[in-house]
Amino acid sequence: MADLDRIRWRCRRGLLELDLILARFLDARLPGLDAGQLEQFKALLEEADNDLLDMAMGRQEPPPRHRAMVDMLRSVRSI
């Protein structure tokens, strides 16, 4: 459980819009992620705030290694 708490803490970013997107994602999807998806999500969180927001908003295409996770972010954003 401590790992999930660390992930939640790392989702607190410097951009309100990004915080809102990540909070919605955490509430909707985090409990159902498998170990591989958790690792992909943690890797995605290494991206700079502006780049991550642009990927989540569809203004920037993510690199292939982040494609699946960004698609999940985008799908939650549209709920």
PDB file of N, CA, C and O in Angstrom:
ATOM      1  N   MET A   1       0.809  -1.198   0.000  1.00  0.00           N
ATOM      2  CA  MET A   1       0.000   0.000   0.000  1.00  0.00           C
ATOM      3  C   MET A   1       0.853   1.263   0.000  1.00  0.00           C
ATOM      4  O   MET A   1       0.436   2.286  -0.543  1.00  0.00           O
ATOM      5  N   ALA A   2       2.019   1.210   0.589  1.00  0.00           N
ATOM      6  CA  ALA A   2       2.886   2.381   0.637  1.00  0.00           C
ATOM      7  C   ALA A   2       3.249   2.851  -0.764  1.00  0.00           C
ATOM      8  O   ALA A   2       3.400   4.049  -0.999  1.00  0.00           O
ATOM      9  N   ASP A   3       3.388   1.909  -1.697  1.00  0.00           N
ATOM     10  CA  ASP A   3       3.714   2.272  -3.075  1.00  0.00           C
ATOM     11  C   ASP A   3       2.588   3.108  -3.684  1.00  0.00           C
ATOM     12  O   ASP A   3       2.860   4.079  -4.391  1.00  0.00           O
ATOM     13  N   LEU A   4       1.351   2.753  -3.426  1.00  0.00           N
ATOM     14  CA  LEU A   4       0.227   3.532  -3.950  1.00  0.00           C
ATOM     15  C   LEU A   4       0.184   4.919  -3.327  1.00  0.00           C
ATOM     16  O   LEU A   4      -0.180   5.883  -4.001  1.00  0.00           O
ATOM     17  N   ASP A   5       0.548   5.039  -2.062  1.00  0.00           N
ATOM     18  CA  ASP A   5       0.611   6.349  -1.416  1.00  0.00           C
ATOM     19  C   ASP A   5       1.685   7.219  -2.064  1.00  0.00           C
ATOM     20  O   ASP A   5       1.485   8.419  -2.252  1.00  0.00           O
ATOM     21  N   ARG A   6       2.821   6.615  -2.403  1.00  0.00           N
ATOM     22  CA  ARG A   6       3.890   7.361  -3.081  1.00  0.00           C
ATOM     23  C   ARG A   6       3.428   7.825  -4.464  1.00  0.00           C
ATOM     24  O   ARG A   6       3.722   8.946  -4.880  1.00  0.00           O
ATOM     25  N   ILE A   7       2.718   6.972  -5.155  1.00  0.00           N
ATOM     26  CA  ILE A   7       2.200   7.345  -6.475  1.00  0.00           C
ATOM     27  C   ILE A   7       1.231   8.520  -6.337  1.00  0.00           C
ATOM     28  O   ILE A   7       1.299   9.479  -7.107  1.00  0.00           O
ATOM     29  N   ARG A   8       0.336   8.445  -5.363  1.00  0.00           N
ATOM     30  CA  ARG A   8      -0.602   9.557  -5.143  1.00  0.00           C
ATOM     31  C   ARG A   8       0.156  10.856  -4.851  1.00  0.00           C
ATOM     32  O   ARG A   8      -0.213  11.914  -5.360  1.00  0.00           O
ATOM     33  N   TRP A   9       1.190  10.783  -4.052  1.00  0.00           N
ATOM     34  CA  TRP A   9       1.971  11.970  -3.718  1.00  0.00           C
ATOM     35  C   TRP A   9       2.649  12.526  -4.973  1.00  0.00           C
ATOM     36  O   TRP A   9       2.690  13.741  -5.167  1.00  0.00           O
ATOM     37  N   ARG A  10       3.175  11.652  -5.818  1.00  0.00           N
ATOM     38  CA  ARG A  10       3.860  12.104  -7.031  1.00  0.00           C
ATOM     39  C   ARG A  10       2.896  12.715  -8.040  1.00  0.00           C
ATOM     40  O   ARG A  10       3.325  13.409  -8.963  1.00  0.00           O
ATOM     41  N   CYS A  11       1.609  12.468  -7.877  1.00  0.00           N
ATOM     42  CA  CYS A  11       0.612  13.044  -8.783  1.00  0.00           C
ATOM     43  C   CYS A  11       0.278  14.490  -8.431  1.00  0.00           C
ATOM     44  O   CYS A  11      -0.441  15.159  -9.173  1.00  0.00           O
ATOM     45  N   ARG A  12       0.783  14.963  -7.328  1.00  0.00           N
ATOM     46  CA  ARG A  12       0.584  16.359  -6.960  1.00  0.00           C
ATOM     47  C   ARG A  12       1.615  17.174  -7.720  1.00  0.00           C
ATOM     48  O   ARG A  12       2.808  17.125  -7.421  1.00  0.00           O
ATOM     49  N   ARG A  13       1.144  17.917  -8.699  1.00  0.00           N
ATOM     50  CA  ARG A  13       2.037  18.613  -9.617  1.00  0.00           C
ATOM     51  C   ARG A  13       1.899  20.116  -9.461  1.00  0.00           C
ATOM     52  O   ARG A  13       1.190  20.599  -8.578  1.00  0.00           O
ATOM     53  N   GLY A  14       2.582  20.849 -10.324  1.00  0.00           N
ATOM     54  CA  GLY A  14       2.565  22.305 -10.257  1.00  0.00           C
ATOM     55  C   GLY A  14       1.499  22.961 -11.113  1.00  0.00           C
ATOM     56  O   GLY A  14       1.367  24.185 -11.100  1.00  0.00           O
ATOM     57  N   LEU A  15       0.738  22.178 -11.853  1.00  0.00           N
ATOM     58  CA  LEU A  15      -0.304  22.730 -12.722  1.00  0.00           C
ATOM     59  C   LEU A  15      -1.661  22.212 -12.268  1.00  0.00           C
ATOM     60  O   LEU A  15      -1.875  21.002 -12.194  1.00  0.00           O
ATOM     61  N   LEU A  16      -2.570  23.121 -11.968  1.00  0.00           N
ATOM     62  CA  LEU A  16      -3.886  22.732 -11.477  1.00  0.00           C
ATOM     63  C   LEU A  16      -4.597  21.795 -12.446  1.00  0.00           C
ATOM     64  O   LEU A  16      -5.181  20.794 -12.029  1.00  0.00           O
ATOM     65  N   GLU A  17      -4.550  22.115 -13.743  1.00  0.00           N
ATOM     66  CA  GLU A  17      -5.226  21.287 -14.734  1.00  0.00           C
ATOM     67  C   GLU A  17      -4.702  19.856 -14.701  1.00  0.00           C
ATOM     68  O   GLU A  17      -5.474  18.901 -14.777  1.00  0.00           O
ATOM     69  N   LEU A  18      -3.390  19.718 -14.587  1.00  0.00           N
ATOM     70  CA  LEU A  18      -2.778  18.396 -14.536  1.00  0.00           C
ATOM     71  C   LEU A  18      -3.153  17.685 -13.236  1.00  0.00           C
ATOM     72  O   LEU A  18      -3.424  16.484 -13.244  1.00  0.00           O
ATOM     73  N   ASP A  19      -3.171  18.411 -12.133  1.00  0.00           N
ATOM     74  CA  ASP A  19      -3.600  17.824 -10.862  1.00  0.00           C
ATOM     75  C   ASP A  19      -5.008  17.252 -10.977  1.00  0.00           C
ATOM     76  O   ASP A  19      -5.276  16.155 -10.485  1.00  0.00           O
ATOM     77  N   LEU A  20      -5.896  17.979 -11.613  1.00  0.00           N
ATOM     78  CA  LEU A  20      -7.281  17.523 -11.755  1.00  0.00           C
ATOM     79  C   LEU A  20      -7.382  16.267 -12.616  1.00  0.00           C
ATOM     80  O   LEU A  20      -8.118  15.336 -12.287  1.00  0.00           O
ATOM     81  N   ILE A  21      -6.641  16.250 -13.713  1.00  0.00           N
ATOM     82  CA  ILE A  21      -6.643  15.073 -14.588  1.00  0.00           C
ATOM     83  C   ILE A  21      -6.101  13.857 -13.849  1.00  0.00           C
ATOM     84  O   ILE A  21      -6.693  12.779 -13.896  1.00  0.00           O
ATOM     85  N   LEU A  22      -4.977  14.034 -13.169  1.00  0.00           N
ATOM     86  CA  LEU A  22      -4.362  12.912 -12.459  1.00  0.00           C
ATOM     87  C   LEU A  22      -5.232  12.439 -11.292  1.00  0.00           C
ATOM     88  O   LEU A  22      -5.330  11.238 -11.040  1.00  0.00           O
ATOM     89  N   ALA A  23      -5.859  13.372 -10.586  1.00  0.00           N
ATOM     90  CA  ALA A  23      -6.740  12.980  -9.480  1.00  0.00           C
ATOM     91  C   ALA A  23      -7.912  12.152  -9.988  1.00  0.00           C
ATOM     92  O   ALA A  23      -8.297  11.161  -9.367  1.00  0.00           O
ATOM     93  N   ARG A  24      -8.470  12.557 -11.105  1.00  0.00           N
ATOM     94  CA  ARG A  24      -9.584  11.799 -11.682  1.00  0.00           C
ATOM     95  C   ARG A  24      -9.127  10.407 -12.113  1.00  0.00           C
ATOM     96  O   ARG A  24      -9.832   9.419 -11.909  1.00  0.00           O
ATOM     97  N   PHE A  25      -7.937  10.345 -12.712  1.00  0.00           N
ATOM     98  CA  PHE A  25      -7.371   9.062 -13.121  1.00  0.00           C
ATOM     99  C   PHE A  25      -7.145   8.160 -11.903  1.00  0.00           C
ATOM    100  O   PHE A  25      -7.493   6.979 -11.925  1.00  0.00           O
ATOM    101  N   LEU A  26      -6.561   8.726 -10.844  1.00  0.00           N
ATOM    102  CA  LEU A  26      -6.300   7.940  -9.641  1.00  0.00           C
ATOM    103  C   LEU A  26      -7.586   7.357  -9.071  1.00  0.00           C
ATOM    104  O   LEU A  26      -7.632   6.184  -8.702  1.00  0.00           O
ATOM    105  N   ASP A  27      -8.615   8.166  -9.001  1.00  0.00           N
ATOM    106  CA  ASP A  27      -9.886   7.701  -8.445  1.00  0.00           C
ATOM    107  C   ASP A  27     -10.531   6.621  -9.310  1.00  0.00           C
ATOM    108  O   ASP A  27     -11.099   5.657  -8.796  1.00  0.00           O
ATOM    109  N   ALA A  28     -10.435   6.793 -10.628  1.00  0.00           N
ATOM    110  CA  ALA A  28     -11.125   5.881 -11.540  1.00  0.00           C
ATOM    111  C   ALA A  28     -10.339   4.616 -11.856  1.00  0.00           C
ATOM    112  O   ALA A  28     -10.927   3.545 -12.007  1.00  0.00           O
ATOM    113  N   ARG A  29      -9.012   4.728 -11.957  1.00  0.00           N
ATOM    114  CA  ARG A  29      -8.242   3.614 -12.513  1.00  0.00           C
ATOM    115  C   ARG A  29      -7.155   3.018 -11.633  1.00  0.00           C
ATOM    116  O   ARG A  29      -6.812   1.848 -11.797  1.00  0.00           O
ATOM    117  N   LEU A  30      -6.607   3.787 -10.709  1.00  0.00           N
ATOM    118  CA  LEU A  30      -5.457   3.286  -9.950  1.00  0.00           C
ATOM    119  C   LEU A  30      -5.712   1.940  -9.282  1.00  0.00           C
ATOM    120  O   LEU A  30      -4.856   1.060  -9.370  1.00  0.00           O
ATOM    121  N   PRO A  31      -6.848   1.739  -8.621  1.00  0.00           N
ATOM    122  CA  PRO A  31      -7.050   0.442  -7.958  1.00  0.00           C
ATOM    123  C   PRO A  31      -7.039  -0.756  -8.906  1.00  0.00           C
ATOM    124  O   PRO A  31      -6.739  -1.870  -8.477  1.00  0.00           O
ATOM    125  N   GLY A  32      -7.355  -0.554 -10.167  1.00  0.00           N
ATOM    126  CA  GLY A  32      -7.431  -1.661 -11.102  1.00  0.00           C
ATOM    127  C   GLY A  32      -6.187  -1.892 -11.938  1.00  0.00           C
ATOM    128  O   GLY A  32      -6.164  -2.800 -12.769  1.00  0.00           O
ATOM    129  N   LEU A  33      -5.155  -1.089 -11.736  1.00  0.00           N
ATOM    130  CA  LEU A  33      -3.938  -1.260 -12.531  1.00  0.00           C
ATOM    131  C   LEU A  33      -3.153  -2.478 -12.064  1.00  0.00           C
ATOM    132  O   LEU A  33      -3.028  -2.728 -10.865  1.00  0.00           O
ATOM    133  N   ASP A  34      -2.623  -3.234 -13.028  1.00  0.00           N
ATOM    134  CA  ASP A  34      -1.757  -4.352 -12.661  1.00  0.00           C
ATOM    135  C   ASP A  34      -0.333  -3.827 -12.443  1.00  0.00           C
ATOM    136  O   ASP A  34      -0.072  -2.639 -12.634  1.00  0.00           O
ATOM    137  N   ALA A  35       0.568  -4.696 -12.050  1.00  0.00           N
ATOM    138  CA  ALA A  35       1.937  -4.292 -11.708  1.00  0.00           C
ATOM    139  C   ALA A  35       2.647  -3.627 -12.892  1.00  0.00           C
ATOM    140  O   ALA A  35       3.355  -2.636 -12.714  1.00  0.00           O
ATOM    141  N   GLY A  36       2.460  -4.165 -14.084  1.00  0.00           N
ATOM    142  CA  GLY A  36       3.093  -3.582 -15.263  1.00  0.00           C
ATOM    143  C   GLY A  36       2.556  -2.188 -15.564  1.00  0.00           C
ATOM    144  O   GLY A  36       3.314  -1.283 -15.910  1.00  0.00           O
ATOM    145  N   GLN A  37       1.266  -2.027 -15.431  1.00  0.00           N
ATOM    146  CA  GLN A  37       0.660  -0.717 -15.668  1.00  0.00           C
ATOM    147  C   GLN A  37       1.095   0.294 -14.606  1.00  0.00           C
ATOM    148  O   GLN A  37       1.298   1.469 -14.912  1.00  0.00           O
ATOM    149  N   LEU A  38       1.237  -0.157 -13.375  1.00  0.00           N
ATOM    150  CA  LEU A  38       1.740   0.741 -12.330  1.00  0.00           C
ATOM    151  C   LEU A  38       3.139   1.241 -12.667  1.00  0.00           C
ATOM    152  O   LEU A  38       3.447   2.417 -12.472  1.00  0.00           O
ATOM    153  N   GLU A  39       3.974   0.357 -13.166  1.00  0.00           N
ATOM    154  CA  GLU A  39       5.335   0.757 -13.563  1.00  0.00           C
ATOM    155  C   GLU A  39       5.280   1.747 -14.724  1.00  0.00           C
ATOM    156  O   GLU A  39       6.040   2.715 -14.747  1.00  0.00           O
ATOM    157  N   GLN A  40       4.392   1.515 -15.683  1.00  0.00           N
ATOM    158  CA  GLN A  40       4.244   2.447 -16.803  1.00  0.00           C
ATOM    159  C   GLN A  40       3.762   3.808 -16.311  1.00  0.00           C
ATOM    160  O   GLN A  40       4.225   4.843 -16.790  1.00  0.00           O
ATOM    161  N   PHE A  41       2.843   3.808 -15.366  1.00  0.00           N
ATOM    162  CA  PHE A  41       2.323   5.056 -14.831  1.00  0.00           C
ATOM    163  C   PHE A  41       3.411   5.808 -14.079  1.00  0.00           C
ATOM    164  O   PHE A  41       3.538   7.025 -14.221  1.00  0.00           O
ATOM    165  N   LYS A  42       4.202   5.089 -13.277  1.00  0.00           N
ATOM    166  CA  LYS A  42       5.303   5.745 -12.566  1.00  0.00           C
ATOM    167  C   LYS A  42       6.314   6.343 -13.546  1.00  0.00           C
ATOM    168  O   LYS A  42       6.841   7.430 -13.306  1.00  0.00           O
ATOM    169  N   ALA A  43       6.583   5.646 -14.635  1.00  0.00           N
ATOM    170  CA  ALA A  43       7.497   6.180 -15.650  1.00  0.00           C
ATOM    171  C   ALA A  43       6.906   7.427 -16.296  1.00  0.00           C
ATOM    172  O   ALA A  43       7.628   8.385 -16.571  1.00  0.00           O
ATOM    173  N   LEU A  44       5.616   7.420 -16.538  1.00  0.00           N
ATOM    174  CA  LEU A  44       4.948   8.592 -17.116  1.00  0.00           C
ATOM    175  C   LEU A  44       5.066   9.793 -16.190  1.00  0.00           C
ATOM    176  O   LEU A  44       5.213  10.924 -16.654  1.00  0.00           O
ATOM    177  N   LEU A  45       5.002   9.560 -14.899  1.00  0.00           N
ATOM    178  CA  LEU A  45       5.091  10.659 -13.932  1.00  0.00           C
ATOM    179  C   LEU A  45       6.475  11.304 -13.896  1.00  0.00           C
ATOM    180  O   LEU A  45       6.642  12.361 -13.289  1.00  0.00           O
ATOM    181  N   GLU A  46       7.465  10.690 -14.533  1.00  0.00           N
ATOM    182  CA  GLU A  46       8.799  11.277 -14.627  1.00  0.00           C
ATOM    183  C   GLU A  46       8.841  12.426 -15.640  1.00  0.00           C
ATOM    184  O   GLU A  46       9.779  13.224 -15.637  1.00  0.00           O
ATOM    185  N   GLU A  47       7.835  12.509 -16.496  1.00  0.00           N
ATOM    186  CA  GLU A  47       7.793  13.565 -17.508  1.00  0.00           C
ATOM    187  C   GLU A  47       7.566  14.928 -16.851  1.00  0.00           C
ATOM    188  O   GLU A  47       6.980  15.021 -15.773  1.00  0.00           O
ATOM    189  N   ALA A  48       8.036  15.971 -17.513  1.00  0.00           N
ATOM    190  CA  ALA A  48       7.834  17.341 -17.034  1.00  0.00           C
ATOM    191  C   ALA A  48       6.342  17.671 -17.037  1.00  0.00           C
ATOM    192  O   ALA A  48       5.586  17.158 -17.862  1.00  0.00           O
ATOM    193  N   ASP A  49       5.935  18.517 -16.121  1.00  0.00           N
ATOM    194  CA  ASP A  49       4.520  18.867 -15.979  1.00  0.00           C
ATOM    195  C   ASP A  49       3.900  19.337 -17.289  1.00  0.00           C
ATOM    196  O   ASP A  49       2.842  18.845 -17.680  1.00  0.00           O
ATOM    197  N   ASN A  50       4.537  20.276 -17.967  1.00  0.00           N
ATOM    198  CA  ASN A  50       3.963  20.808 -19.203  1.00  0.00           C
ATOM    199  C   ASN A  50       3.851  19.748 -20.285  1.00  0.00           C
ATOM    200  O   ASN A  50       2.859  19.711 -21.013  1.00  0.00           O
ATOM    201  N   ASP A  51       4.846  18.893 -20.400  1.00  0.00           N
ATOM    202  CA  ASP A  51       4.796  17.821 -21.394  1.00  0.00           C
ATOM    203  C   ASP A  51       3.684  16.821 -21.059  1.00  0.00           C
ATOM    204  O   ASP A  51       2.950  16.375 -21.941  1.00  0.00           O
ATOM    205  N   LEU A  52       3.575  16.483 -19.786  1.00  0.00           N
ATOM    206  CA  LEU A  52       2.550  15.534 -19.364  1.00  0.00           C
ATOM    207  C   LEU A  52       1.155  16.104 -19.602  1.00  0.00           C
ATOM    208  O   LEU A  52       0.265  15.392 -20.068  1.00  0.00           O
ATOM    209  N   LEU A  53       0.959  17.375 -19.286  1.00  0.00           N
ATOM    210  CA  LEU A  53      -0.333  18.000 -19.534  1.00  0.00           C
ATOM    211  C   LEU A  53      -0.644  18.024 -21.026  1.00  0.00           C
ATOM    212  O   LEU A  53      -1.763  17.710 -21.431  1.00  0.00           O
ATOM    213  N   ASP A  54       0.335  18.392 -21.844  1.00  0.00           N
ATOM    214  CA  ASP A  54       0.115  18.422 -23.291  1.00  0.00           C
ATOM    215  C   ASP A  54      -0.229  17.036 -23.831  1.00  0.00           C
ATOM    216  O   ASP A  54      -1.078  16.912 -24.713  1.00  0.00           O
ATOM    217  N   MET A  55       0.415  16.002 -23.316  1.00  0.00           N
ATOM    218  CA  MET A  55       0.083  14.640 -23.752  1.00  0.00           C
ATOM    219  C   MET A  55      -1.331  14.272 -23.320  1.00  0.00           C
ATOM    220  O   MET A  55      -2.095  13.716 -24.109  1.00  0.00           O
ATOM    221  N   ALA A  56      -1.681  14.576 -22.081  1.00  0.00           N
ATOM    222  CA  ALA A  56      -3.005  14.227 -21.569  1.00  0.00           C
ATOM    223  C   ALA A  56      -4.106  14.977 -22.310  1.00  0.00           C
ATOM    224  O   ALA A  56      -5.198  14.444 -22.502  1.00  0.00           O
ATOM    225  N   MET A  57      -3.827  16.206 -22.725  1.00  0.00           N
ATOM    226  CA  MET A  57      -4.822  17.029 -23.411  1.00  0.00           C
ATOM    227  C   MET A  57      -4.860  16.759 -24.917  1.00  0.00           C
ATOM    228  O   MET A  57      -5.734  17.275 -25.614  1.00  0.00           O
ATOM    229  N   GLY A  58      -3.927  15.959 -25.419  1.00  0.00           N
ATOM    230  CA  GLY A  58      -3.906  15.645 -26.845  1.00  0.00           C
ATOM    231  C   GLY A  58      -3.210  16.684 -27.690  1.00  0.00           C
ATOM    232  O   GLY A  58      -3.325  16.660 -28.915  1.00  0.00           O
ATOM    233  N   ARG A  59      -2.495  17.593 -27.067  1.00  0.00           N
ATOM    234  CA  ARG A  59      -1.766  18.628 -27.808  1.00  0.00           C
ATOM    235  C   ARG A  59      -0.391  18.153 -28.232  1.00  0.00           C
ATOM    236  O   ARG A  59       0.264  18.782 -29.063  1.00  0.00           O
ATOM    237  N   GLN A  60       0.044  17.043 -27.661  1.00  0.00           N
ATOM    238  CA  GLN A  60       1.353  16.466 -27.979  1.00  0.00           C
ATOM    239  C   GLN A  60       1.195  14.956 -28.007  1.00  0.00           C
ATOM    240  O   GLN A  60       0.551  14.380 -27.130  1.00  0.00           O
ATOM    241  N   GLU A  61       1.768  14.323 -28.989  1.00  0.00           N
ATOM    242  CA  GLU A  61       1.725  12.864 -29.059  1.00  0.00           C
ATOM    243  C   GLU A  61       2.761  12.292 -28.097  1.00  0.00           C
ATOM    244  O   GLU A  61       3.905  12.746 -28.073  1.00  0.00           O
ATOM    245  N   PRO A  62       2.370  11.308 -27.313  1.00  0.00           N
ATOM    246  CA  PRO A  62       3.325  10.706 -26.379  1.00  0.00           C
ATOM    247  C   PRO A  62       4.298   9.795 -27.112  1.00  0.00           C
ATOM    248  O   PRO A  62       3.991   9.288 -28.191  1.00  0.00           O
ATOM    249  N   PRO A  63       5.474   9.589 -26.523  1.00  0.00           N
ATOM    250  CA  PRO A  63       6.380   8.596 -27.095  1.00  0.00           C
ATOM    251  C   PRO A  63       5.738   7.216 -26.970  1.00  0.00           C
ATOM    252  O   PRO A  63       4.881   7.010 -26.111  1.00  0.00           O
ATOM    253  N   PRO A  64       6.137   6.284 -27.807  1.00  0.00           N
ATOM    254  CA  PRO A  64       5.524   4.951 -27.801  1.00  0.00           C
ATOM    255  C   PRO A  64       5.489   4.284 -26.428  1.00  0.00           C
ATOM    256  O   PRO A  64       4.536   3.570 -26.117  1.00  0.00           O
ATOM    257  N   ARG A  65       6.505   4.505 -25.611  1.00  0.00           N
ATOM    258  CA  ARG A  65       6.544   3.855 -24.289  1.00  0.00           C
ATOM    259  C   ARG A  65       5.438   4.350 -23.364  1.00  0.00           C
ATOM    260  O   ARG A  65       5.094   3.673 -22.396  1.00  0.00           O
ATOM    261  N   HIS A  66       4.875   5.528 -23.651  1.00  0.00           N
ATOM    262  CA  HIS A  66       3.817   6.099 -22.815  1.00  0.00           C
ATOM    263  C   HIS A  66       2.438   6.036 -23.459  1.00  0.00           C
ATOM    264  O   HIS A  66       1.453   6.435 -22.836  1.00  0.00           O
ATOM    265  N   ARG A  67       2.346   5.551 -24.677  1.00  0.00           N
ATOM    266  CA  ARG A  67       1.094   5.605 -25.433  1.00  0.00           C
ATOM    267  C   ARG A  67      -0.093   4.988 -24.684  1.00  0.00           C
ATOM    268  O   ARG A  67      -1.138   5.627 -24.561  1.00  0.00           O
ATOM    269  N   ALA A  68       0.051   3.771 -24.188  1.00  0.00           N
ATOM    270  CA  ALA A  68      -1.073   3.088 -23.541  1.00  0.00           C
ATOM    271  C   ALA A  68      -1.551   3.837 -22.304  1.00  0.00           C
ATOM    272  O   ALA A  68      -2.754   3.975 -22.083  1.00  0.00           O
ATOM    273  N   MET A  69      -0.612   4.317 -21.502  1.00  0.00           N
ATOM    274  CA  MET A  69      -1.000   5.014 -20.273  1.00  0.00           C
ATOM    275  C   MET A  69      -1.627   6.369 -20.583  1.00  0.00           C
ATOM    276  O   MET A  69      -2.582   6.775 -19.921  1.00  0.00           O
ATOM    277  N   VAL A  70      -1.105   7.063 -21.572  1.00  0.00           N
ATOM    278  CA  VAL A  70      -1.692   8.356 -21.958  1.00  0.00           C
ATOM    279  C   VAL A  70      -3.097   8.142 -22.513  1.00  0.00           C
ATOM    280  O   VAL A  70      -3.993   8.947 -22.259  1.00  0.00           O
ATOM    281  N   ASP A  71      -3.291   7.077 -23.258  1.00  0.00           N
ATOM    282  CA  ASP A  71      -4.641   6.761 -23.739  1.00  0.00           C
ATOM    283  C   ASP A  71      -5.593   6.545 -22.565  1.00  0.00           C
ATOM    284  O   ASP A  71      -6.750   6.962 -22.620  1.00  0.00           O
ATOM    285  N   MET A  72      -5.115   5.899 -21.506  1.00  0.00           N
ATOM    286  CA  MET A  72      -5.952   5.709 -20.317  1.00  0.00           C
ATOM    287  C   MET A  72      -6.267   7.055 -19.653  1.00  0.00           C
ATOM    288  O   MET A  72      -7.399   7.294 -19.233  1.00  0.00           O
ATOM    289  N   LEU A  73      -5.266   7.925 -19.564  1.00  0.00           N
ATOM    290  CA  LEU A  73      -5.492   9.263 -19.002  1.00  0.00           C
ATOM    291  C   LEU A  73      -6.535  10.019 -19.812  1.00  0.00           C
ATOM    292  O   LEU A  73      -7.453  10.631 -19.266  1.00  0.00           O
ATOM    293  N   ARG A  74      -6.369   9.958 -21.119  1.00  0.00           N
ATOM    294  CA  ARG A  74      -7.303  10.669 -21.991  1.00  0.00           C
ATOM    295  C   ARG A  74      -8.728  10.122 -21.869  1.00  0.00           C
ATOM    296  O   ARG A  74      -9.692  10.885 -21.929  1.00  0.00           O
ATOM    297  N   SER A  75      -8.860   8.825 -21.701  1.00  0.00           N
ATOM    298  CA  SER A  75     -10.196   8.241 -21.613  1.00  0.00           C
ATOM    299  C   SER A  75     -10.886   8.657 -20.313  1.00  0.00           C
ATOM    300  O   SER A  75     -12.099   8.869 -20.302  1.00  0.00           O
ATOM    301  N   VAL A  76     -10.149   8.772 -19.246  1.00  0.00           N
ATOM    302  CA  VAL A  76     -10.714   9.208 -17.968  1.00  0.00           C
ATOM    303  C   VAL A  76     -11.064  10.689 -18.034  1.00  0.00           C
ATOM    304  O   VAL A  76     -12.057  11.128 -17.456  1.00  0.00           O
ATOM    305  N   ARG A  77     -10.245  11.446 -18.739  1.00  0.00           N
ATOM    306  CA  ARG A  77     -10.477  12.885 -18.878  1.00  0.00           C
ATOM    307  C   ARG A  77     -11.814  13.155 -19.540  1.00  0.00           C
ATOM    308  O   ARG A  77     -12.462  14.158 -19.241  1.00  0.00           O
ATOM    309  N   SER A  78     -12.232  12.277 -20.431  1.00  0.00           N
ATOM    310  CA  SER A  78     -13.463  12.521 -21.185  1.00  0.00           C
ATOM    311  C   SER A  78     -14.707  11.968 -20.499  1.00  0.00           C
ATOM    312  O   SER A  78     -15.808  12.119 -21.028  1.00  0.00           O
ATOM    313  N   ILE A  79     -14.568  11.336 -19.346  1.00  0.00           N
ATOM    314  CA  ILE A  79     -15.732  10.779 -18.646  1.00  0.00           C
ATOM    315  C   ILE A  79     -16.585  11.913 -18.093  1.00  0.00           C
ATOM    316  O   ILE A  79     -17.615  11.661 -17.468  1.00  0.00           O
TER     317      ILE A  79
END
